[in-house]
Amino acid sequence: MGAKDKGVNMTVNVSYLKAHKILKENMWLTAKPLYKNIDIEWEDMCKLVSSDYIQYSPYKYKDRIKKGINWSNENQDLLIFDIDSHMSISEASKVFGRFLYLLTTTKSHGVLKQGIICDRFRLILPARNIPTEEDVYFTMLEVMRSQVPAIDPQPNNKSGAFLGNGTAECFYNDGDIYDCSKAVEVARYRILNEKKVKQKISENKIEYTNGFNLNVKDLKSSLTIECLMEILEKLGYELEGNKFKLRHERTPSCTIFNDCELNDFGGNFKGDIFDLLMRYHDMSFRDALNYVNNFIRSKNG
């Protein structure tokens, strides 16, 4: 499905909730059936996102409750990206200049945040050929972020949503509707290749060597939960007990289990440390093995 009828009469699909007070976060609303999924005139998107009472998302949620398990992108024809640093509005207009888009500034635009004053905005791209397979879709977002590193990866999950801004500046750009086909092709190749490598390593058909022979089963068996927590801290995650934050959220929801598996209950991540390194730190499977291997070796002297 893609954005329809490029031009003045084009409509796009979006979900949103509207609160009765200014939204600073939405944790108190997540369990309520408040999300609406609608087709809206493209020219009216600026009005929707320029409200302090609105939170919006490109996804659809079953029973109108914004939770990861209710996620669907069957109606999706928009890509929405947060850009908090490393790219100015002027630079974004050059990178995406040939595409149809809406750029809207956020509440932290031009103000001091984490010691930096810079442009902070969202880029809303009407798009076609958006994949509905979950793994392909989120891998496609990773592919796009590898091409444009300024894109913030945190909202790119099943419950990813964006707060409106009552003082937003909106900039429309006329151009072509973004076609996801090439990014999808790269995503499918990446998934297939990683599966092949994982299968070979899990069957011990490949011995991962870095000064000595080691297979993934040996590596996993030597990874303790204490060691895993130290790796997460080294990566910059702040631990609270057996949990940490993978996304912008008030309380951490990614849980570390005794078998060293990780599960972000509010998002779309479930796996081990290797999966986390590949998804959130742009490592290949081999690089992830090497990273953990070297960490364990350094701890063991």
BALOBA-1460 file (C-alpha; in Angstrom, 3 decimals):
// residues 301
<rec num="1" residu="m" x="0.000" y="0.000" z="0.000"/>
<rec num="2" residu="g" x="1.315" y="3.486" z="-0.693"/>
<rec num="3" residu="a" x="0.325" y="7.087" z="-0.367"/>
<rec num="4" residu="k" x="-2.479" y="7.807" z="-2.766"/>
<rec num="5" residu="d" x="-3.024" y="10.350" z="-5.507"/>
<rec num="6" residu="k" x="0.046" y="12.512" z="-5.245"/>
<rec num="7" residu="g" x="-0.965" y="16.134" z="-5.289"/>
<rec num="8" residu="v" x="-3.522" y="18.393" z="-3.621"/>
<rec num="9" residu="n" x="-6.063" y="15.601" z="-3.048"/>
<rec num="10" residu="m" x="-3.606" y="13.000" z="-1.717"/>
<rec num="11" residu="t" x="-4.567" y="11.175" z="1.477"/>
<rec num="12" residu="v" x="-2.316" y="9.284" z="3.877"/>
<rec num="13" residu="n" x="-3.010" y="6.892" z="6.726"/>
<rec num="14" residu="v" x="-2.112" y="7.742" z="10.321"/>
<rec num="15" residu="s" x="-3.084" y="6.711" z="13.840"/>
<rec num="16" residu="y" x="-3.399" y="9.159" z="16.703"/>
<rec num="17" residu="l" x="-4.803" y="9.736" z="20.160"/>
<rec num="18" residu="k" x="-6.084" y="13.038" z="21.479"/>
<rec num="19" residu="a" x="-5.843" y="13.836" z="25.179"/>
<rec num="20" residu="h" x="-7.680" y="16.368" z="27.311"/>
<rec num="21" residu="k" x="-4.459" y="17.888" z="28.604"/>
<rec num="22" residu="i" x="-1.033" y="18.693" z="27.193"/>
<rec num="23" residu="l" x="0.894" y="15.490" z="26.578"/>
<rec num="24" residu="k" x="4.441" y="15.206" z="27.887"/>
<rec num="25" residu="e" x="4.404" y="11.429" z="27.746"/>
<rec num="26" residu="n" x="1.656" y="8.865" z="27.265"/>
<rec num="27" residu="m" x="2.295" y="6.041" z="29.740"/>
<rec num="28" residu="w" x="-0.958" y="6.834" z="31.556"/>
<rec num="29" residu="l" x="-2.908" y="6.325" z="28.303"/>
<rec num="30" residu="t" x="-1.338" y="3.193" z="26.814"/>
<rec num="31" residu="a" x="-3.853" y="0.777" z="28.327"/>
<rec num="32" residu="k" x="-6.845" y="2.714" z="27.029"/>
<rec num="33" residu="p" x="-8.549" y="2.206" z="23.635"/>
<rec num="34" residu="l" x="-7.894" y="5.755" z="22.442"/>
<rec num="35" residu="y" x="-5.971" y="5.323" z="19.214"/>
<rec num="36" residu="k" x="-7.829" y="6.094" z="15.985"/>
<rec num="37" residu="n" x="-6.641" y="5.005" z="12.560"/>
<rec num="38" residu="i" x="-7.776" y="7.333" z="9.774"/>
<rec num="39" residu="d" x="-7.072" y="8.479" z="6.244"/>
<rec num="40" residu="i" x="-6.282" y="12.180" z="6.285"/>
<rec num="41" residu="e" x="-5.624" y="14.772" z="3.611"/>
<rec num="42" residu="w" x="-1.884" y="15.231" z="3.212"/>
<rec num="43" residu="e" x="-2.238" y="19.003" z="3.556"/>
<rec num="44" residu="d" x="-3.921" y="18.463" z="6.961"/>
<rec num="45" residu="m" x="-1.012" y="16.494" z="8.458"/>
<rec num="46" residu="c" x="0.585" y="19.739" z="9.619"/>
<rec num="47" residu="k" x="-2.520" y="20.539" z="11.670"/>
<rec num="48" residu="l" x="-2.490" y="17.099" z="13.267"/>
<rec num="49" residu="v" x="1.164" y="17.155" z="14.342"/>
<rec num="50" residu="s" x="0.999" y="20.794" z="15.495"/>
<rec num="51" residu="s" x="-0.988" y="20.061" z="18.636"/>
<rec num="52" residu="d" x="0.209" y="19.576" z="22.206"/>
<rec num="53" residu="y" x="-2.746" y="17.238" z="22.798"/>
<rec num="54" residu="i" x="-1.887" y="14.742" z="20.072"/>
<rec num="55" residu="q" x="0.330" y="11.691" z="19.847"/>
<rec num="56" residu="y" x="0.600" y="10.058" z="16.422"/>
<rec num="57" residu="s" x="2.016" y="6.953" z="14.776"/>
<rec num="58" residu="p" x="2.268" y="5.496" z="11.264"/>
<rec num="59" residu="y" x="1.014" y="2.134" z="12.590"/>
<rec num="60" residu="k" x="-2.385" y="0.640" z="13.317"/>
<rec num="61" residu="y" x="-3.223" y="-0.916" z="16.694"/>
<rec num="62" residu="k" x="-5.727" y="-3.696" z="17.314"/>
<rec num="63" residu="d" x="-8.518" y="-2.721" z="19.707"/>
<rec num="64" residu="r" x="-7.161" y="0.862" z="19.463"/>
<rec num="65" residu="i" x="-4.661" y="0.126" z="22.277"/>
<rec num="66" residu="k" x="-1.063" y="1.110" z="21.531"/>
<rec num="67" residu="k" x="0.906" y="-1.957" z="22.556"/>
<rec num="68" residu="g" x="3.534" y="-3.963" z="20.705"/>
<rec num="69" residu="i" x="1.321" y="-7.058" z="20.590"/>
<rec num="70" residu="n" x="-1.425" y="-5.016" z="18.881"/>
<rec num="71" residu="w" x="0.905" y="-3.671" z="16.180"/>
<rec num="72" residu="s" x="0.081" y="-3.807" z="12.489"/>
<rec num="73" residu="n" x="1.343" y="-1.830" z="9.517"/>
<rec num="74" residu="e" x="-1.210" y="-3.147" z="7.031"/>
<rec num="75" residu="n" x="-2.446" y="0.395" z="6.297"/>
<rec num="76" residu="q" x="0.920" y="2.115" z="6.521"/>
<rec num="77" residu="d" x="1.880" y="4.565" z="3.813"/>
<rec num="78" residu="l" x="4.056" y="6.942" z="5.861"/>
<rec num="79" residu="l" x="7.583" y="6.663" z="7.241"/>
<rec num="80" residu="i" x="8.247" y="8.930" z="10.223"/>
<rec num="81" residu="f" x="11.770" y="9.643" z="11.452"/>
<rec num="82" residu="d" x="13.058" y="11.546" z="14.464"/>
<rec num="83" residu="i" x="16.203" y="13.589" z="13.874"/>
<rec num="84" residu="d" x="17.606" y="14.953" z="17.134"/>
<rec num="85" residu="s" x="21.143" y="15.867" z="16.101"/>
<rec num="86" residu="h" x="23.846" y="15.468" z="13.455"/>
<rec num="87" residu="m" x="21.645" y="16.885" z="10.674"/>
<rec num="88" residu="s" x="20.283" y="20.384" z="10.222"/>
<rec num="89" residu="i" x="16.986" y="21.230" z="8.531"/>
<rec num="90" residu="s" x="18.970" y="22.634" z="5.628"/>
<rec num="91" residu="e" x="20.960" y="19.397" z="5.276"/>
<rec num="92" residu="a" x="17.786" y="17.279" z="5.462"/>
<rec num="93" residu="s" x="16.207" y="19.350" z="2.690"/>
<rec num="94" residu="k" x="19.183" y="18.472" z="0.483"/>
<rec num="95" residu="v" x="19.302" y="14.759" z="1.364"/>
<rec num="96" residu="f" x="15.547" y="14.261" z="0.889"/>
<rec num="97" residu="g" x="14.982" y="17.127" z="-1.549"/>
<rec num="98" residu="r" x="13.656" y="15.014" z="-4.419"/>
<rec num="99" residu="f" x="10.950" y="13.432" z="-2.263"/>
<rec num="100" residu="l" x="7.539" y="14.518" z="-1.079"/>
<rec num="101" residu="y" x="7.767" y="15.181" z="2.661"/>
<rec num="102" residu="l" x="6.590" y="17.148" z="5.655"/>
<rec num="103" residu="l" x="9.228" y="18.387" z="8.084"/>
<rec num="104" residu="t" x="7.969" y="19.459" z="11.503"/>
<rec num="105" residu="t" x="10.036" y="20.798" z="14.397"/>
<rec num="106" residu="t" x="9.792" y="19.219" z="17.856"/>
<rec num="107" residu="k" x="9.518" y="20.769" z="21.324"/>
<rec num="108" residu="s" x="13.291" y="20.533" z="21.799"/>
<rec num="109" residu="h" x="14.119" y="22.245" z="18.492"/>
<rec num="110" residu="g" x="16.716" y="24.960" z="19.000"/>
<rec num="111" residu="v" x="16.870" y="24.532" z="22.786"/>
<rec num="112" residu="l" x="19.560" y="23.132" z="25.063"/>
<rec num="113" residu="k" x="19.213" y="19.370" z="25.387"/>
<rec num="114" residu="q" x="21.952" y="17.019" z="26.568"/>
<rec num="115" residu="g" x="24.353" y="19.926" z="26.315"/>
<rec num="116" residu="i" x="23.570" y="20.638" z="22.648"/>
<rec num="117" residu="i" x="21.504" y="23.305" z="20.871"/>
<rec num="118" residu="c" x="20.598" y="22.179" z="17.357"/>
<rec num="119" residu="d" x="17.782" y="21.529" z="14.897"/>
<rec num="120" residu="r" x="15.447" y="18.796" z="16.122"/>
<rec num="121" residu="f" x="12.621" y="17.715" z="13.889"/>
<rec num="122" residu="r" x="10.577" y="14.904" z="12.374"/>
<rec num="123" residu="l" x="10.584" y="13.916" z="8.773"/>
<rec num="124" residu="i" x="7.304" y="12.463" z="7.490"/>
<rec num="125" residu="l" x="7.695" y="10.669" z="4.161"/>
<rec num="126" residu="p" x="4.768" y="9.302" z="2.174"/>
<rec num="127" residu="a" x="6.029" y="5.962" z="0.859"/>
<rec num="128" residu="r" x="5.071" y="3.022" z="-1.332"/>
<rec num="129" residu="n" x="6.036" y="-0.656" z="-1.243"/>
<rec num="130" residu="i" x="6.317" y="-0.710" z="2.552"/>
<rec num="131" residu="p" x="6.763" y="-4.366" z="3.627"/>
<rec num="132" residu="t" x="4.263" y="-5.822" z="6.087"/>
<rec num="133" residu="e" x="6.503" y="-8.668" z="7.282"/>
<rec num="134" residu="e" x="7.714" y="-7.564" z="10.697"/>
<rec num="135" residu="d" x="11.354" y="-8.648" z="10.358"/>
<rec num="136" residu="v" x="11.697" y="-7.190" z="6.869"/>
<rec num="137" residu="y" x="10.075" y="-3.894" z="7.844"/>
<rec num="138" residu="f" x="12.255" y="-3.208" z="10.888"/>
<rec num="139" residu="t" x="15.392" y="-4.381" z="9.090"/>
<rec num="140" residu="m" x="14.477" y="-1.961" z="6.280"/>
<rec num="141" residu="l" x="14.413" y="0.860" z="8.848"/>
<rec num="142" residu="e" x="17.897" y="-0.186" z="9.964"/>
<rec num="143" residu="v" x="19.045" y="-0.116" z="6.342"/>
<rec num="144" residu="m" x="17.710" y="3.424" z="5.957"/>
<rec num="145" residu="r" x="19.382" y="4.508" z="9.195"/>
<rec num="146" residu="s" x="22.703" y="3.112" z="7.992"/>
<rec num="147" residu="q" x="22.298" y="5.394" z="4.973"/>
<rec num="148" residu="v" x="21.225" y="8.389" z="7.084"/>
<rec num="149" residu="p" x="22.897" y="7.947" z="10.521"/>
<rec num="150" residu="a" x="21.196" y="11.077" z="11.894"/>
<rec num="151" residu="i" x="17.913" y="9.138" z="12.130"/>
<rec num="152" residu="d" x="17.183" y="8.332" z="15.782"/>
<rec num="153" residu="p" x="16.633" y="4.537" z="16.083"/>
<rec num="154" residu="q" x="14.702" y="4.735" z="19.367"/>
<rec num="155" residu="p" x="11.161" y="5.276" z="17.942"/>
<rec num="156" residu="n" x="11.643" y="2.537" z="15.338"/>
<rec num="157" residu="n" x="9.724" y="-0.148" z="17.206"/>
<rec num="158" residu="k" x="6.182" y="-1.500" z="17.321"/>
<rec num="159" residu="s" x="4.973" y="1.049" z="19.847"/>
<rec num="160" residu="g" x="6.869" y="3.902" z="18.226"/>
<rec num="161" residu="a" x="4.850" y="7.116" z="18.421"/>
<rec num="162" residu="f" x="5.475" y="10.852" z="18.374"/>
<rec num="163" residu="l" x="4.237" y="13.747" z="20.484"/>
<rec num="164" residu="g" x="2.737" y="16.718" z="18.709"/>
<rec num="165" residu="n" x="4.134" y="20.220" z="19.168"/>
<rec num="166" residu="g" x="1.869" y="23.232" z="19.493"/>
<rec num="167" residu="t" x="4.638" y="25.597" z="18.391"/>
<rec num="168" residu="a" x="5.866" y="23.454" z="15.492"/>
<rec num="169" residu="e" x="7.174" y="24.969" z="12.299"/>
<rec num="170" residu="c" x="6.053" y="22.886" z="9.326"/>
<rec num="171" residu="f" x="7.735" y="22.703" z="5.935"/>
<rec num="172" residu="y" x="6.183" y="20.828" z="3.013"/>
<rec num="173" residu="n" x="8.297" y="19.729" z="0.088"/>
<rec num="174" residu="d" x="6.894" y="18.645" z="-3.264"/>
<rec num="175" residu="g" x="8.536" y="15.710" z="-5.005"/>
<rec num="176" residu="d" x="8.356" y="11.973" z="-5.670"/>
<rec num="177" residu="i" x="6.787" y="9.530" z="-3.236"/>
<rec num="178" residu="y" x="9.576" y="7.523" z="-1.612"/>
<rec num="179" residu="d" x="9.820" y="3.960" z="-2.954"/>
<rec num="180" residu="c" x="10.976" y="1.418" z="-0.336"/>
<rec num="181" residu="s" x="11.789" y="-1.283" z="-2.903"/>
<rec num="182" residu="k" x="15.584" y="-0.905" z="-2.876"/>
<rec num="183" residu="a" x="15.828" y="-0.720" z="0.917"/>
<rec num="184" residu="v" x="13.540" y="-3.762" z="1.162"/>
<rec num="185" residu="e" x="15.777" y="-5.698" z="-1.231"/>
<rec num="186" residu="v" x="18.819" y="-4.920" z="0.925"/>
<rec num="187" residu="a" x="16.868" y="-5.847" z="4.063"/>
<rec num="188" residu="r" x="15.813" y="-9.235" z="2.667"/>
<rec num="189" residu="y" x="19.401" y="-9.979" z="1.616"/>
<rec num="190" residu="r" x="20.682" y="-8.988" z="5.065"/>
<rec num="191" residu="i" x="18.150" y="-11.230" z="6.817"/>
<rec num="192" residu="l" x="18.868" y="-14.190" z="4.546"/>
<rec num="193" residu="n" x="22.631" y="-13.805" z="4.889"/>
<rec num="194" residu="e" x="22.502" y="-13.538" z="8.684"/>
<rec num="195" residu="k" x="20.283" y="-16.635" z="8.876"/>
<rec num="196" residu="k" x="22.759" y="-18.614" z="6.780"/>
<rec num="197" residu="v" x="25.710" y="-17.555" z="8.914"/>
<rec num="198" residu="k" x="23.838" y="-18.250" z="12.146"/>
<rec num="199" residu="q" x="22.776" y="-21.685" z="10.924"/>
<rec num="200" residu="k" x="26.307" y="-22.663" z="9.936"/>
<rec num="201" residu="i" x="27.757" y="-21.454" z="13.212"/>
<rec num="202" residu="s" x="25.041" y="-23.107" z="15.314"/>
<rec num="203" residu="e" x="25.728" y="-26.391" z="13.532"/>
<rec num="204" residu="n" x="29.446" y="-25.922" z="14.238"/>
<rec num="205" residu="k" x="30.176" y="-25.866" z="10.514"/>
<rec num="206" residu="i" x="32.090" y="-22.650" z="11.093"/>
<rec num="207" residu="e" x="34.605" y="-22.269" z="13.889"/>
<rec num="208" residu="y" x="34.993" y="-18.627" z="14.816"/>
<rec num="209" residu="t" x="38.708" y="-17.983" z="15.179"/>
<rec num="210" residu="n" x="40.410" y="-15.045" z="16.801"/>
<rec num="211" residu="g" x="43.655" y="-16.468" z="18.028"/>
<rec num="212" residu="f" x="41.965" y="-19.705" z="19.066"/>
<rec num="213" residu="n" x="39.055" y="-21.884" z="17.995"/>
<rec num="214" residu="l" x="35.668" y="-21.062" z="19.485"/>
<rec num="215" residu="n" x="32.139" y="-21.845" z="18.380"/>
<rec num="216" residu="v" x="28.999" y="-19.981" z="19.350"/>
<rec num="217" residu="k" x="27.796" y="-22.699" z="21.752"/>
<rec num="218" residu="d" x="31.065" y="-22.445" z="23.697"/>
<rec num="219" residu="l" x="30.760" y="-18.674" z="23.750"/>
<rec num="220" residu="k" x="27.182" y="-18.708" z="25.020"/>
<rec num="221" residu="s" x="28.014" y="-21.252" z="27.726"/>
<rec num="222" residu="s" x="30.778" y="-18.983" z="29.058"/>
<rec num="223" residu="l" x="28.527" y="-15.878" z="29.113"/>
<rec num="224" residu="t" x="27.212" y="-15.290" z="32.640"/>
<rec num="225" residu="i" x="24.444" y="-12.846" z="33.505"/>
<rec num="226" residu="e" x="27.015" y="-10.748" z="35.420"/>
<rec num="227" residu="c" x="29.201" y="-10.589" z="32.323"/>
<rec num="228" residu="l" x="26.182" y="-9.705" z="30.168"/>
<rec num="229" residu="m" x="25.311" y="-6.821" z="32.494"/>
<rec num="230" residu="e" x="28.873" y="-5.514" z="32.270"/>
<rec num="231" residu="i" x="28.674" y="-5.640" z="28.467"/>
<rec num="232" residu="l" x="25.418" y="-3.669" z="28.528"/>
<rec num="233" residu="e" x="26.945" y="-1.048" z="30.837"/>
<rec num="234" residu="k" x="29.964" y="-0.755" z="28.542"/>
<rec num="235" residu="l" x="27.565" y="-0.152" z="25.641"/>
<rec num="236" residu="g" x="26.086" y="2.787" z="27.574"/>
<rec num="237" residu="y" x="22.879" y="1.256" z="28.952"/>
<rec num="238" residu="e" x="21.850" y="2.232" z="32.478"/>
<rec num="239" residu="l" x="20.714" y="-0.856" z="34.385"/>
<rec num="240" residu="e" x="17.977" y="-0.829" z="36.988"/>
<rec num="241" residu="g" x="18.053" y="-4.268" z="38.559"/>
<rec num="242" residu="n" x="17.612" y="-6.717" z="35.712"/>
<rec num="243" residu="k" x="16.138" y="-4.138" z="33.320"/>
<rec num="244" residu="f" x="17.359" y="-1.360" z="31.029"/>
<rec num="245" residu="k" x="15.963" y="1.081" z="28.461"/>
<rec num="246" residu="l" x="16.137" y="0.339" z="24.744"/>
<rec num="247" residu="r" x="13.752" y="3.175" z="23.875"/>
<rec num="248" residu="h" x="12.658" y="6.621" z="25.062"/>
<rec num="249" residu="e" x="10.510" y="5.556" z="27.999"/>
<rec num="250" residu="r" x="9.885" y="6.604" z="31.572"/>
<rec num="251" residu="t" x="10.761" y="3.233" z="33.090"/>
<rec num="252" residu="p" x="12.965" y="0.504" z="31.561"/>
<rec num="253" residu="s" x="11.105" y="-2.401" z="29.984"/>
<rec num="254" residu="c" x="13.880" y="-4.552" z="28.474"/>
<rec num="255" residu="t" x="14.373" y="-7.458" z="30.871"/>
<rec num="256" residu="i" x="17.517" y="-9.559" z="31.309"/>
<rec num="257" residu="f" x="16.668" y="-13.178" z="32.088"/>
<rec num="258" residu="n" x="18.801" y="-15.749" z="33.886"/>
<rec num="259" residu="d" x="19.482" y="-17.576" z="30.617"/>
<rec num="260" residu="c" x="20.950" y="-14.282" z="29.272"/>
<rec num="261" residu="e" x="18.024" y="-13.736" z="26.912"/>
<rec num="262" residu="l" x="16.648" y="-10.199" z="26.508"/>
<rec num="263" residu="n" x="13.030" y="-9.150" z="25.998"/>
<rec num="264" residu="d" x="11.789" y="-5.595" z="25.482"/>
<rec num="265" residu="f" x="8.157" y="-6.062" z="26.464"/>
<rec num="266" residu="g" x="7.107" y="-2.605" z="25.271"/>
<rec num="267" residu="g" x="8.834" y="-2.764" z="21.904"/>
<rec num="268" residu="n" x="9.706" y="-5.238" z="19.205"/>
<rec num="269" residu="f" x="12.971" y="-6.779" z="20.434"/>
<rec num="270" residu="k" x="13.487" y="-10.277" z="21.780"/>
<rec num="271" residu="g" x="16.750" y="-12.176" z="21.523"/>
<rec num="272" residu="d" x="20.261" y="-12.514" z="22.909"/>
<rec num="273" residu="i" x="23.206" y="-10.120" z="23.162"/>
<rec num="274" residu="f" x="24.227" y="-10.955" z="19.583"/>
<rec num="275" residu="d" x="20.797" y="-9.938" z="18.282"/>
<rec num="276" residu="l" x="21.007" y="-6.685" z="20.248"/>
<rec num="277" residu="l" x="24.456" y="-5.846" z="18.884"/>
<rec num="278" residu="m" x="23.286" y="-6.499" z="15.321"/>
<rec num="279" residu="r" x="20.059" y="-4.509" z="15.573"/>
<rec num="280" residu="y" x="21.073" y="-1.530" z="17.692"/>
<rec num="281" residu="h" x="24.823" y="-1.308" z="17.110"/>
<rec num="282" residu="d" x="25.093" y="-2.087" z="13.383"/>
<rec num="283" residu="m" x="27.271" y="-5.173" z="13.814"/>
<rec num="284" residu="s" x="27.268" y="-8.263" z="11.649"/>
<rec num="285" residu="f" x="26.806" y="-11.595" z="13.415"/>
<rec num="286" residu="r" x="30.534" y="-12.292" z="13.170"/>
<rec num="287" residu="d" x="31.354" y="-8.838" z="14.577"/>
<rec num="288" residu="a" x="28.945" y="-9.423" z="17.467"/>
<rec num="289" residu="l" x="30.615" y="-12.749" z="18.258"/>
<rec num="290" residu="n" x="33.996" y="-11.078" z="18.139"/>
<rec num="291" residu="y" x="32.849" y="-8.267" z="20.452"/>
<rec num="292" residu="v" x="31.533" y="-10.642" z="23.126"/>
<rec num="293" residu="n" x="34.479" y="-12.995" z="22.689"/>
<rec num="294" residu="n" x="37.004" y="-10.186" z="23.247"/>
<rec num="295" residu="f" x="35.065" y="-8.895" z="26.258"/>
<rec num="296" residu="i" x="35.079" y="-12.326" z="27.928"/>
<rec num="297" residu="r" x="38.770" y="-12.789" z="27.150"/>
<rec num="298" residu="s" x="39.620" y="-9.404" z="28.688"/>
<rec num="299" residu="k" x="37.675" y="-10.318" z="31.856"/>
<rec num="300" residu="n" x="39.453" y="-13.654" z="32.118"/>
<rec num="301" residu="g" x="42.850" y="-12.028" z="31.683"/>
